[in-house]
Amino acid sequence: MRFTLLGLASTALAARPFMNEPDTGIDDILGATTPNGSLPPLEKMVGLPDFDWAARKKLNGSAYTYYRNGAAGEWSYRNNLEVFQRFRLRPRVMVDIVNIEDSLPTTILGQKYSAPFFIAPCARGGLAHPDAELNFVKGAAEENILYMASLFSSKSFDDIYAARVPGNSSSGNDTQQALFQQVYLTDDINETRELFQKIEKAGAKAIIMTVDSAADGNRHRAARYGVGSADSSYSLLTWDLYHQFTKMTSLPIVPKGIQTVEDARLAVQNGVKAIYLSNHGGRQLDTTPSSLEVALEIYEEAPEIFQQVEVFADGGVRYGADVLKLLALGVKAVGVGRPFMYSNAFGVEGVKRVSKLLKHEIAIDAANLGVADLKKIGPEYVNWKSVNAWFS
Ligand SMILES: Cc1cc2nc3c(=O)[nH]c(=O)nc-3n(C[C@H](O)[C@H](O)[C@H](O)COP(=O)(O)O)c2cc1C
């Protein structure tokens, strides 16, 4: 019996190997005309996974690897990508969906944006383009989506905030584009106070406090190329410290990297306005769950959390349908990391193309799912009984 099961498992594994990007013919169509070191025409990029392919062609091995790598055996990295297809959609038909695009705009912590997704905070934008994060600021402004800037950006903090587009305000009388600022904090209270003052003065609208990186990520692929984590020390972060931090700023502090329902509950009890579900793109601790699995755990055990605070989530989101599955559980906005990092090889136009493609996919996928209004999507649109990936 044991032999039979093992045999079955290995056959299934052999039959369905992991593919970084599912084969949709990009190599056949663009491979011969895109030598290493060059980019294909931007208009030939038809979906988010294409930008991984393009960046792999264009960037040198270590730059591409810094963006692409995951922790250890990269099981979480792969699971983030694969988990979405384990849950089947439940499309409804004969529904009037013609106004679906009107329901894409949303608010994120009170700021108005054109879509329920954002550019997740990622370090070292300069590995793909000399203008680095400035392309994210500009692309986000032109697309009216949210950009969360990383503390470990290639461009300086001042340059990033100076690049904001005036008149692209999402809120009230403020005339500046609304950005959120990601931080890695330590128990050095004075340093944190100074950092918060700088962030407030610059006009950021929220502080995204990464909590999933208590230690260096165990990154084998990156180590091979000598491109380790930007944040490599042990860091002390506790809810006691969080309370000290909240006294230093009027901005909301959002914990990024919540991975269990227990921590989601604790965050709510400690008064946060939003939580951000993430396993850091599978880059920190291998075999941590994808944010879809965490959202499902919260939905099953403490669904009220989706009403009490705004919930953001990221990891492996590459298609409109991925976004829909997270929104169906009550997630308010979805982060996209690597596709935007890769798209920056094309500069600001690449960043804008990722945004446009994802907006379009969200709308057409919602329509085909029979969702008339994105704000009304609910868990009934997905069969939450997982299909076993290895035997499907
Ligand atoms: C190249 C790269 C750099 C990153 N840098 C940071 C960072 O500085 N701070 C942070 O909180 N998360 C960082 N992340 C994690 C992202 O914010 C996000 O959680 C992750 O990329 C989402 O997964 P995805 O890339 O599959 O979309 C980084 C991710 C990548 C790919």
The ligand as an SDF file (V2000), in Angstrom:
LIG
                    3D

 31 33  0  0  0  0  0  0  0  0999 V2000
   12.6270   42.2180   -4.2470 C   0  0  0  0  0  0  0  0  0  0  0  0
   11.7340   42.2800   -3.0590 C   0  0  0  0  0  0  0  0  0  0  0  0
   12.0430   43.1480   -2.0220 C   0  0  0  0  0  0  0  0  0  0  0  0
   11.2050   43.2390   -0.9140 C   0  0  0  0  0  0  0  0  0  0  0  0
   11.4740   44.1520    0.0520 N   0  0  0  0  0  0  0  0  0  0  0  0
   10.6050   44.3150    1.0780 C   0  0  0  0  0  0  0  0  0  0  0  0
   10.8170   45.3380    2.0310 C   0  0  0  0  0  0  0  0  0  0  0  0
   11.7770   46.1140    1.9500 O   0  0  0  0  0  0  0  0  0  0  0  0
    9.9250   45.4340    3.0530 N   0  0  0  0  0  0  0  0  0  0  0  0
    8.8430   44.6030    3.1620 C   0  0  0  0  0  0  0  0  0  0  0  0
    8.0520   44.7220    4.0930 O   0  0  0  0  0  0  0  0  0  0  0  0
    8.6050   43.6460    2.2370 N   0  0  0  0  0  0  0  0  0  0  0  0
    9.4460   43.4870    1.2010 C   0  0  0  0  0  0  0  0  0  0  0  0
    9.1840   42.5460    0.2600 N   0  0  0  0  0  0  0  0  0  0  0  0
    7.9340   41.7640    0.3170 C   0  0  0  0  0  0  0  0  0  0  0  0
    6.8100   42.4780   -0.4420 C   0  0  0  0  0  0  0  0  0  0  0  0
    6.3920   43.6190    0.2390 O   0  0  0  0  0  0  0  0  0  0  0  0
    5.5860   41.5710   -0.6310 C   0  0  0  0  0  0  0  0  0  0  0  0
    5.1870   41.0840    0.6210 O   0  0  0  0  0  0  0  0  0  0  0  0
    5.8300   40.4050   -1.5950 C   0  0  0  0  0  0  0  0  0  0  0  0
    6.6660   40.7890   -2.6550 O   0  0  0  0  0  0  0  0  0  0  0  0
    4.5060   39.9080   -2.1480 C   0  0  0  0  0  0  0  0  0  0  0  0
    4.6950   38.7760   -2.9230 O   0  0  0  0  0  0  0  0  0  0  0  0
    4.8020   38.8050   -4.5270 P   0  0  0  0  0  0  0  0  0  0  0  0
    6.1700   39.3080   -4.8520 O   0  0  0  0  0  0  0  0  0  0  0  0
    4.6060   37.3800   -4.9050 O   0  0  0  0  0  0  0  0  0  0  0  0
    3.7100   39.7110   -5.0550 O   0  0  0  0  0  0  0  0  0  0  0  0
   10.0370   42.4290   -0.8380 C   0  0  0  0  0  0  0  0  0  0  0  0
    9.7560   41.5460   -1.8830 C   0  0  0  0  0  0  0  0  0  0  0  0
   10.5840   41.4740   -2.9850 C   0  0  0  0  0  0  0  0  0  0  0  0
   10.2020   40.5470   -4.1050 C   0  0  0  0  0  0  0  0  0  0  0  0
  1  2  1  0
  2  3  1  0
  2 30  2  0
  3  4  2  0
  4  5  1  0
  4 28  1  0
  5  6  2  0
  6  7  1  0
  6 13  1  0
  7  8  2  0
  7  9  1  0
  9 10  1  0
 10 11  2  0
 10 12  1  0
 12 13  2  0
 13 14  1  0
 14 15  1  0
 14 28  1  0
 15 16  1  0
 16 17  1  0
 16 18  1  0
 18 19  1  0
 18 20  1  0
 20 21  1  0
 20 22  1  0
 22 23  1  0
 23 24  1  0
 24 25  2  0
 24 26  1  0
 24 27  1  0
 28 29  2  0
 29 30  1  0
 30 31  1  0
M  END
$$$$
